Amino acid sequence: LKYAPIFPEHFGSLADAGAFAEQFFAYYNHEHRHSGIGLHTPASVHYGTATQVRAQRQATLDAAYAAHPERFGHRRPQAPNLPTAAWINQPSQEALIQTA
């Protein structure tokens, strides 16, 4: 968060910090597309709509390819796959084995 370009140098008050965090996390969770989760939002993955969104994206890519295959170098485009797991800080393999 602190490396985001919009993160202020300091906040005027605790209320200012809370207002900033509320707005930032709403954007981050519901609008920002994350590369680590197939360019979906965390909310889409969490609420189970990512599979439907990916299918819609793939249908759009298929239609674009059918209309103009030359734009894609004769290689059919694919929507990013959904990961089987997503981590902020992935635990070590040893820790994963211990919890299994």
A tleap script that builds the chain and sets N, CA, C and O, in Angstrom:
source leaprc.protein.ff14SB
mol = sequence {
  NLEU LYS TYR ALA PRO ILE PHE PRO GLU HIE
  PHE GLY SER LEU ALA ASP ALA GLY ALA PHE
  ALA GLU GLN PHE PHE ALA TYR TYR ASN HIE
  GLU HIE ARG HIE SER GLY ILE GLY LEU HIE
  THR PRO ALA SER VAL HIE TYR GLY THR ALA
  THR GLN VAL ARG ALA GLN ARG GLN ALA THR
  LEU ASP ALA ALA TYR ALA ALA HIE PRO GLU
  ARG PHE GLY HIE ARG ARG PRO GLN ALA PRO
  ASN LEU PRO THR ALA ALA TRP ILE ASN GLN
  PRO SER GLN GLU ALA LEU ILE GLN THR CALA
}
set mol.1.N position { 0.820 -1.194 0.000 }
set mol.1.CA position { 0.000 0.000 0.000 }
set mol.1.C position { 0.862 1.256 0.000 }
set mol.1.O position { 0.597 2.191 -0.755 }
set mol.2.N position { 1.893 1.284 0.842 }
set mol.2.CA position { 2.671 2.522 0.954 }
set mol.2.C position { 3.453 2.843 -0.317 }
set mol.2.O position { 3.945 3.963 -0.460 }
set mol.3.N position { 3.583 1.893 -1.243 }
set mol.3.CA position { 4.280 2.149 -2.496 }
set mol.3.C position { 3.341 2.602 -3.605 }
set mol.3.O position { 3.794 2.914 -4.706 }
set mol.4.N position { 2.045 2.642 -3.334 }
set mol.4.CA position { 1.089 3.130 -4.318 }
set mol.4.C position { 1.338 4.620 -4.547 }
set mol.4.O position { 1.525 5.370 -3.588 }
set mol.5.N position { 1.342 5.051 -5.796 }
set mol.5.CA position { 1.616 6.469 -6.076 }
set mol.5.C position { 0.661 7.429 -5.392 }
set mol.5.O position { 1.026 8.574 -5.127 }
set mol.6.N position { -0.552 6.986 -5.100 }
set mol.6.CA position { -1.525 7.894 -4.480 }
set mol.6.C position { -1.428 7.912 -2.957 }
set mol.6.O position { -2.141 8.674 -2.306 }
set mol.7.N position { -0.558 7.087 -2.383 }
set mol.7.CA position { -0.434 7.055 -0.924 }
set mol.7.C position { 0.152 8.373 -0.446 }
set mol.7.O position { 1.233 8.759 -0.891 }
set mol.8.N position { -0.543 9.080 0.460 }
set mol.8.CA position { -0.054 10.389 0.901 }
set mol.8.C position { 1.205 10.291 1.767 }
set mol.8.O position { 1.467 9.271 2.404 }
set mol.9.N position { 1.953 11.353 1.769 }
set mol.9.CA position { 3.159 11.449 2.600 }
set mol.9.C position { 2.786 11.329 4.076 }
set mol.9.O position { 3.499 10.696 4.855 }
set mol.10.N position { 1.665 11.940 4.451 }
set mol.10.CA position { 1.150 11.852 5.824 }
set mol.10.C position { -0.347 12.154 5.784 }
set mol.10.O position { -0.858 12.676 4.793 }
set mol.11.N position { -1.031 11.825 6.853 }
set mol.11.CA position { -2.469 12.085 6.967 }
set mol.11.C position { -2.689 13.195 7.990 }
set mol.11.O position { -1.948 13.321 8.965 }
set mol.12.N position { -3.709 13.985 7.750 }
set mol.12.CA position { -4.011 15.076 8.672 }
set mol.12.C position { -4.608 14.606 9.981 }
set mol.12.O position { -4.464 15.262 11.013 }
set mol.13.N position { -5.284 13.458 9.936 }
set mol.13.CA position { -5.925 12.941 11.145 }
set mol.13.C position { -6.217 11.461 10.952 }
set mol.13.O position { -6.066 10.923 9.856 }
set mol.14.N position { -6.631 10.820 12.015 }
set mol.14.CA position { -7.017 9.418 11.936 }
set mol.14.C position { -8.222 9.254 11.013 }
set mol.14.O position { -8.314 8.269 10.280 }
set mol.15.N position { -9.135 10.202 11.047 }
set mol.15.CA position { -10.308 10.164 10.166 }
set mol.15.C position { -9.882 10.253 8.698 }
set mol.15.O position { -10.453 9.571 7.847 }
set mol.16.N position { -8.884 11.087 8.396 }
set mol.16.CA position { -8.366 11.193 7.024 }
set mol.16.C position { -7.773 9.863 6.572 }
set mol.16.O position { -7.993 9.428 5.441 }
set mol.17.N position { -7.029 9.229 7.452 }
set mol.17.CA position { -6.425 7.939 7.128 }
set mol.17.C position { -7.504 6.893 6.888 }
set mol.17.O position { -7.400 6.098 5.954 }
set mol.18.N position { -8.534 6.885 7.717 }
set mol.18.CA position { -9.628 5.933 7.542 }
set mol.18.C position { -10.377 6.148 6.238 }
set mol.18.O position { -10.733 5.186 5.557 }
set mol.19.N position { -10.615 7.387 5.891 }
set mol.19.CA position { -11.310 7.711 4.639 }
set mol.19.C position { -10.474 7.282 3.436 }
set mol.19.O position { -10.999 6.724 2.473 }
set mol.20.N position { -9.169 7.547 3.501 }
set mol.20.CA position { -8.291 7.125 2.414 }
set mol.20.C position { -8.307 5.608 2.282 }
set mol.20.O position { -8.450 5.084 1.177 }
set mol.21.N position { -8.161 4.899 3.398 }
set mol.21.CA position { -8.114 3.436 3.365 }
set mol.21.C position { -9.409 2.852 2.823 }
set mol.21.O position { -9.384 1.908 2.034 }
set mol.22.N position { -10.527 3.400 3.237 }
set mol.22.CA position { -11.825 2.903 2.761 }
set mol.22.C position { -11.932 3.031 1.242 }
set mol.22.O position { -12.349 2.092 0.563 }
set mol.23.N position { -11.559 4.179 0.718 }
set mol.23.CA position { -11.628 4.413 -0.724 }
set mol.23.C position { -10.608 3.541 -1.466 }
set mol.23.O position { -10.930 2.945 -2.494 }
set mol.24.N position { -9.391 3.469 -0.948 }
set mol.24.CA position { -8.340 2.709 -1.612 }
set mol.24.C position { -8.697 1.221 -1.664 }
set mol.24.O position { -8.574 0.596 -2.718 }
set mol.25.N position { -9.135 0.652 -0.544 }
set mol.25.CA position { -9.423 -0.780 -0.527 }
set mol.25.C position { -10.658 -1.133 -1.344 }
set mol.25.O position { -10.730 -2.232 -1.894 }
set mol.26.N position { -11.618 -0.242 -1.435 }
set mol.26.CA position { -12.766 -0.484 -2.321 }
set mol.26.C position { -12.279 -0.585 -3.764 }
set mol.26.O position { -12.678 -1.496 -4.490 }
set mol.27.N position { -11.422 0.342 -4.183 }
set mol.27.CA position { -10.850 0.286 -5.531 }
set mol.27.C position { -10.020 -0.987 -5.718 }
set mol.27.O position { -10.195 -1.705 -6.702 }
set mol.28.N position { -9.127 -1.260 -4.785 }
set mol.28.CA position { -8.195 -2.382 -4.893 }
set mol.28.C position { -8.929 -3.721 -4.968 }
set mol.28.O position { -8.514 -4.610 -5.712 }
set mol.29.N position { -9.993 -3.872 -4.221 }
set mol.29.CA position { -10.705 -5.146 -4.174 }
set mol.29.C position { -11.778 -5.310 -5.246 }
set mol.29.O position { -12.112 -6.439 -5.608 }
set mol.30.N position { -12.328 -4.202 -5.764 }
set mol.30.CA position { -13.460 -4.305 -6.678 }
set mol.30.C position { -13.197 -3.792 -8.089 }
set mol.30.O position { -13.995 -4.053 -8.989 }
set mol.31.N position { -12.098 -3.066 -8.306 }
set mol.31.CA position { -11.842 -2.500 -9.632 }
set mol.31.C position { -10.493 -2.904 -10.209 }
set mol.31.O position { -10.398 -3.200 -11.401 }
set mol.32.N position { -9.462 -2.922 -9.395 }
set mol.32.CA position { -8.108 -3.196 -9.871 }
set mol.32.C position { -7.958 -4.659 -10.285 }
set mol.32.O position { -8.281 -5.560 -9.510 }
set mol.33.N position { -7.471 -4.898 -11.503 }
set mol.33.CA position { -7.255 -6.250 -12.014 }
set mol.33.C position { -5.852 -6.695 -11.613 }
set mol.33.O position { -4.872 -6.006 -11.897 }
set mol.34.N position { -5.758 -7.849 -10.951 }
set mol.34.CA position { -4.492 -8.347 -10.425 }
set mol.34.C position { -3.904 -9.420 -11.342 }
set mol.34.O position { -4.582 -10.390 -11.683 }
set mol.35.N position { -2.656 -9.246 -11.734 }
set mol.35.CA position { -2.018 -10.213 -12.636 }
set mol.35.C position { -1.886 -11.595 -11.999 }
set mol.35.O position { -1.929 -12.603 -12.704 }
set mol.36.N position { -1.727 -11.653 -10.700 }
set mol.36.CA position { -1.551 -12.935 -10.021 }
set mol.36.C position { -2.813 -13.779 -9.946 }
set mol.36.O position { -2.749 -14.963 -9.616 }
set mol.37.N position { -3.961 -13.180 -10.250 }
set mol.37.CA position { -5.212 -13.937 -10.236 }
set mol.37.C position { -5.933 -13.808 -11.586 }
set mol.37.O position { -7.147 -13.617 -11.650 }
set mol.38.N position { -5.142 -13.919 -12.655 }
set mol.38.CA position { -5.708 -13.957 -14.005 }
set mol.38.C position { -6.380 -12.677 -14.441 }
set mol.38.O position { -7.345 -12.720 -15.204 }
set mol.39.N position { -5.898 -11.543 -13.978 }
set mol.39.CA position { -6.444 -10.220 -14.300 }
set mol.39.C position { -7.898 -10.070 -13.853 }
set mol.39.O position { -8.703 -9.429 -14.528 }
set mol.40.N position { -8.216 -10.662 -12.719 }
set mol.40.CA position { -9.527 -10.506 -12.093 }
set mol.40.C position { -9.362 -9.639 -10.861 }
set mol.40.O position { -8.245 -9.384 -10.410 }
set mol.41.N position { -10.482 -9.189 -10.321 }
set mol.41.CA position { -10.443 -8.466 -9.059 }
set mol.41.C position { -10.505 -9.474 -7.914 }
set mol.41.O position { -11.037 -10.570 -8.094 }
set mol.42.N position { -9.976 -9.131 -6.748 }
set mol.42.CA position { -10.119 -10.033 -5.613 }
set mol.42.C position { -11.586 -10.344 -5.303 }
set mol.42.O position { -11.914 -11.472 -4.935 }
set mol.43.N position { -12.458 -9.362 -5.450 }
set mol.43.CA position { -13.877 -9.592 -5.175 }
set mol.43.C position { -14.459 -10.625 -6.139 }
set mol.43.O position { -15.237 -11.486 -5.727 }
set mol.44.N position { -14.095 -10.547 -7.403 }
set mol.44.CA position { -14.594 -11.512 -8.385 }
set mol.44.C position { -14.158 -12.929 -8.036 }
set mol.44.O position { -14.950 -13.867 -8.123 }
set mol.45.N position { -12.915 -13.080 -7.647 }
set mol.45.CA position { -12.420 -14.401 -7.256 }
set mol.45.C position { -13.110 -14.856 -5.973 }
set mol.45.O position { -13.549 -16.002 -5.876 }
set mol.46.N position { -13.206 -13.972 -5.000 }
set mol.46.CA position { -13.790 -14.316 -3.706 }
set mol.46.C position { -15.264 -14.713 -3.828 }
set mol.46.O position { -15.703 -15.681 -3.207 }
set mol.47.N position { -16.014 -13.972 -4.620 }
set mol.47.CA position { -17.447 -14.228 -4.725 }
set mol.47.C position { -17.801 -15.233 -5.825 }
set mol.47.O position { -18.980 -15.493 -6.064 }
set mol.48.N position { -16.798 -15.797 -6.492 }
set mol.48.CA position { -17.033 -16.881 -7.439 }
set mol.48.C position { -17.498 -16.467 -8.819 }
set mol.48.O position { -18.030 -17.300 -9.554 }
set mol.49.N position { -17.318 -15.208 -9.199 }
set mol.49.CA position { -17.740 -14.788 -10.536 }
set mol.49.C position { -16.598 -14.823 -11.553 }
set mol.49.O position { -16.823 -14.574 -12.738 }
set mol.50.N position { -15.396 -15.123 -11.113 }
set mol.50.CA position { -14.231 -15.091 -12.012 }
set mol.50.C position { -14.360 -16.093 -13.155 }
set mol.50.O position { -13.942 -15.797 -14.275 }
set mol.51.N position { -14.922 -17.258 -12.901 }
set mol.51.CA position { -15.075 -18.262 -13.957 }
set mol.51.C position { -15.990 -17.741 -15.062 }
set mol.51.O position { -15.709 -17.934 -16.245 }
set mol.52.N position { -17.079 -17.082 -14.679 }
set mol.52.CA position { -17.995 -16.515 -15.671 }
set mol.52.C position { -17.338 -15.364 -16.430 }
set mol.52.O position { -17.492 -15.245 -17.645 }
set mol.53.N position { -16.613 -14.528 -15.716 }
set mol.53.CA position { -15.926 -13.403 -16.352 }
set mol.53.C position { -14.900 -13.919 -17.351 }
set mol.53.O position { -14.786 -13.392 -18.458 }
set mol.54.N position { -14.144 -14.963 -16.958 }
set mol.54.CA position { -13.148 -15.539 -17.874 }
set mol.54.C position { -13.828 -16.097 -19.117 }
set mol.54.O position { -13.321 -15.914 -20.223 }
set mol.55.N position { -14.948 -16.765 -18.965 }
set mol.55.CA position { -15.675 -17.322 -20.115 }
set mol.55.C position { -16.136 -16.204 -21.049 }
set mol.55.O position { -16.058 -16.350 -22.269 }
set mol.56.N position { -16.615 -15.083 -20.488 }
set mol.56.CA position { -17.022 -13.944 -21.310 }
set mol.56.C position { -15.823 -13.350 -22.055 }
set mol.56.O position { -15.922 -13.003 -23.232 }
set mol.57.N position { -14.695 -13.238 -21.357 }
set mol.57.CA position { -13.480 -12.726 -21.998 }
set mol.57.C position { -13.062 -13.639 -23.151 }
set mol.57.O position { -12.693 -13.170 -24.228 }
set mol.58.N position { -13.124 -14.949 -22.909 }
set mol.58.CA position { -12.716 -15.889 -23.947 }
set mol.58.C position { -13.651 -15.806 -25.154 }
set mol.58.O position { -13.194 -15.891 -26.293 }
set mol.59.N position { -14.943 -15.643 -24.918 }
set mol.59.CA position { -15.891 -15.494 -26.029 }
set mol.59.C position { -15.564 -14.247 -26.851 }
set mol.59.O position { -15.638 -14.273 -28.080 }
set mol.60.N position { -15.205 -13.166 -26.180 }
set mol.60.CA position { -14.827 -11.936 -26.879 }
set mol.60.C position { -13.551 -12.148 -27.696 }
set mol.60.O position { -13.461 -11.703 -28.840 }
set mol.61.N position { -12.572 -12.825 -27.109 }
set mol.61.CA position { -11.326 -13.109 -27.833 }
set mol.61.C position { -11.573 -14.029 -29.018 }
set mol.61.O position { -10.989 -13.836 -30.084 }
set mol.62.N position { -12.432 -15.027 -28.844 }
set mol.62.CA position { -12.759 -15.938 -29.944 }
set mol.62.C position { -13.425 -15.192 -31.099 }
set mol.62.O position { -13.113 -15.440 -32.263 }
set mol.63.N position { -14.338 -14.283 -30.776 }
set mol.63.CA position { -15.006 -13.495 -31.813 }
set mol.63.C position { -14.018 -12.581 -32.534 }
set mol.63.O position { -14.080 -12.437 -33.755 }
set mol.64.N position { -13.111 -11.968 -31.785 }
set mol.64.CA position { -12.098 -11.097 -32.400 }
set mol.64.C position { -11.184 -11.901 -33.306 }
set mol.64.O position { -10.824 -11.440 -34.389 }
set mol.65.N position { -10.808 -13.088 -32.878 }
set mol.65.CA position { -9.944 -13.945 -33.694 }
set mol.65.C position { -10.667 -14.384 -34.961 }
set mol.65.O position { -10.084 -14.385 -36.046 }
set mol.66.N position { -11.933 -14.756 -34.823 }
set mol.66.CA position { -12.707 -15.186 -35.994 }
set mol.66.C position { -12.849 -14.058 -37.011 }
set mol.66.O position { -12.802 -14.299 -38.217 }
set mol.67.N position { -13.019 -12.840 -36.535 }
set mol.67.CA position { -13.187 -11.695 -37.430 }
set mol.67.C position { -11.875 -11.251 -38.073 }
set mol.67.O position { -11.866 -10.845 -39.235 }
set mol.68.N position { -10.776 -11.322 -37.339 }
set mol.68.CA position { -9.489 -10.811 -37.839 }
set mol.68.C position { -8.327 -11.663 -37.327 }
set mol.68.O position { -7.562 -11.193 -36.485 }
set mol.69.N position { -8.171 -12.886 -37.803 }
set mol.69.CA position { -7.076 -13.743 -37.300 }
set mol.69.C position { -5.686 -13.163 -37.564 }
set mol.69.O position { -4.737 -13.477 -36.845 }
set mol.70.N position { -5.563 -12.332 -38.576 }
set mol.70.CA position { -4.259 -11.747 -38.903 }
set mol.70.C position { -3.738 -10.857 -37.780 }
set mol.70.O position { -2.530 -10.644 -37.677 }
set mol.71.N position { -4.611 -10.341 -36.950 }
set mol.71.CA position { -4.196 -9.487 -35.842 }
set mol.71.C position { -3.479 -10.273 -34.742 }
set mol.71.O position { -2.798 -9.693 -33.896 }
set mol.72.N position { -3.636 -11.573 -34.765 }
set mol.72.CA position { -3.112 -12.400 -33.683 }
set mol.72.C position { -1.957 -13.295 -34.129 }
set mol.72.O position { -1.566 -14.209 -33.403 }
set mol.73.N position { -1.414 -13.038 -35.312 }
set mol.73.CA position { -0.298 -13.844 -35.786 }
set mol.73.C position { -0.687 -15.309 -35.972 }
set mol.73.O position { 0.143 -16.203 -35.805 }
set mol.74.N position { -1.926 -15.547 -36.310 }
set mol.74.CA position { -2.450 -16.899 -36.535 }
set mol.74.C position { -2.352 -17.785 -35.305 }
set mol.74.O position { -2.279 -19.009 -35.411 }
set mol.75.N position { -2.351 -17.169 -34.163 }
set mol.75.CA position { -2.329 -17.893 -32.896 }
set mol.75.C position { -3.559 -17.489 -32.092 }
set mol.75.O position { -3.713 -16.318 -31.745 }
set mol.76.N position { -4.417 -18.426 -31.798 }
set mol.76.CA position { -5.666 -18.137 -31.103 }
set mol.76.C position { -5.387 -17.563 -29.705 }
set mol.76.O position { -4.657 -18.169 -28.920 }
set mol.77.N position { -5.971 -16.391 -29.395 }
set mol.77.CA position { -5.732 -15.783 -28.080 }
set mol.77.C position { -6.472 -16.541 -26.971 }
set mol.77.O position { -7.544 -17.106 -27.188 }
set mol.78.N position { -5.879 -16.533 -25.805 }
set mol.78.CA position { -6.467 -17.201 -24.644 }
set mol.78.C position { -6.551 -16.225 -23.478 }
set mol.78.O position { -5.598 -15.501 -23.191 }
set mol.79.N position { -7.692 -16.214 -22.816 }
set mol.79.CA position { -7.836 -15.428 -21.589 }
set mol.79.C position { -6.927 -16.056 -20.535 }
set mol.79.O position { -6.739 -17.273 -20.538 }
set mol.80.N position { -6.361 -15.260 -19.638 }
set mol.80.CA position { -5.497 -15.832 -18.597 }
set mol.80.C position { -6.235 -16.888 -17.770 }
set mol.80.O position { -7.419 -16.742 -17.467 }
set mol.81.N position { -5.523 -17.938 -17.418 }
set mol.81.CA position { -6.098 -18.982 -16.578 }
set mol.81.C position { -6.265 -18.488 -15.154 }
set mol.81.O position { -5.518 -17.630 -14.685 }
set mol.82.N position { -7.248 -19.040 -14.482 }
set mol.82.CA position { -7.423 -18.743 -13.061 }
set mol.82.C position { -6.462 -19.616 -12.277 }
set mol.82.O position { -6.319 -20.801 -12.579 }
set mol.83.N position { -5.802 -19.054 -11.278 }
set mol.83.CA position { -4.888 -19.865 -10.477 }
set mol.83.C position { -5.664 -20.810 -9.563 }
set mol.83.O position { -6.824 -20.561 -9.234 }
set mol.84.N position { -5.019 -21.880 -9.164 }
set mol.84.CA position { -5.649 -22.794 -8.209 }
set mol.84.C position { -5.534 -22.249 -6.791 }
set mol.84.O position { -6.325 -22.613 -5.921 }
set mol.85.N position { -4.558 -21.382 -6.553 }
set mol.85.CA position { -4.377 -20.741 -5.252 }
set mol.85.C position { -3.719 -19.387 -5.476 }
set mol.85.O position { -2.961 -19.200 -6.428 }
set mol.86.N position { -4.016 -18.459 -4.597 }
set mol.86.CA position { -3.395 -17.133 -4.666 }
set mol.86.C position { -2.906 -16.770 -3.263 }
set mol.86.O position { -3.592 -17.006 -2.269 }
set mol.87.N position { -1.723 -16.200 -3.207 }
set mol.87.CA position { -1.101 -15.884 -1.922 }
set mol.87.C position { -0.620 -14.448 -1.912 }
set mol.87.O position { -0.237 -13.902 -2.946 }
set mol.88.N position { -0.642 -13.847 -0.747 }
set mol.88.CA position { 0.049 -12.580 -0.562 }
set mol.88.C position { 1.502 -12.901 -0.229 }
set mol.88.O position { 2.420 -12.374 -0.859 }
set mol.89.N position { 1.706 -13.757 0.751 }
set mol.89.CA position { 3.029 -14.266 1.106 }
set mol.89.C position { 2.913 -15.780 1.166 }
set mol.89.O position { 2.472 -16.336 2.172 }
set mol.90.N position { 3.308 -16.444 0.091 }
set mol.90.CA position { 3.158 -17.890 0.028 }
set mol.90.C position { 4.008 -18.569 1.094 }
set mol.90.O position { 5.201 -18.292 1.209 }
set mol.91.N position { 3.394 -19.462 1.878 }
set mol.91.CA position { 4.175 -20.173 2.887 }
set mol.91.C position { 5.172 -21.113 2.220 }
set mol.91.O position { 5.004 -21.505 1.066 }
set mol.92.N position { 6.207 -21.463 2.968 }
set mol.92.CA position { 7.203 -22.383 2.438 }
set mol.92.C position { 6.559 -23.742 2.181 }
set mol.92.O position { 5.513 -24.062 2.746 }
set mol.93.N position { 7.189 -24.529 1.331 }
set mol.93.CA position { 6.696 -25.870 1.038 }
set mol.93.C position { 6.613 -26.694 2.331 }
set mol.93.O position { 5.686 -27.484 2.510 }
set mol.94.N position { 7.571 -26.504 3.213 }
set mol.94.CA position { 7.576 -27.221 4.489 }
set mol.94.C position { 6.356 -26.875 5.333 }
set mol.94.O position { 5.751 -27.761 5.937 }
set mol.95.N position { 5.993 -25.610 5.381 }
set mol.95.CA position { 4.816 -25.197 6.140 }
set mol.95.C position { 3.544 -25.757 5.524 }
set mol.95.O position { 2.625 -26.143 6.247 }
set mol.96.N position { 3.479 -25.806 4.197 }
set mol.96.CA position { 2.314 -26.362 3.530 }
set mol.96.C position { 2.159 -27.844 3.839 }
set mol.96.O position { 1.044 -28.329 4.034 }
set mol.97.N position { 3.271 -28.559 3.882 }
set mol.97.CA position { 3.235 -29.994 4.179 }
set mol.97.C position { 2.743 -30.225 5.603 }
set mol.97.O position { 1.972 -31.154 5.844 }
set mol.98.N position { 3.176 -29.398 6.543 }
set mol.98.CA position { 2.805 -29.546 7.942 }
set mol.98.C position { 1.312 -29.301 8.181 }
set mol.98.O position { 0.728 -29.876 9.100 }
set mol.99.N position { 0.702 -28.460 7.366 }
set mol.99.CA position { -0.721 -28.152 7.552 }
set mol.99.C position { -1.620 -29.113 6.794 }
set mol.99.O position { -2.834 -29.106 7.000 }
set mol.100.N position { -1.062 -29.927 5.935 }
set mol.100.CA position { -1.875 -30.840 5.119 }
set mol.100.C position { -2.336 -32.040 5.900 }
set mol.100.O position { -3.029 -32.901 5.358 }
savepdb mol mol.pdb
quit
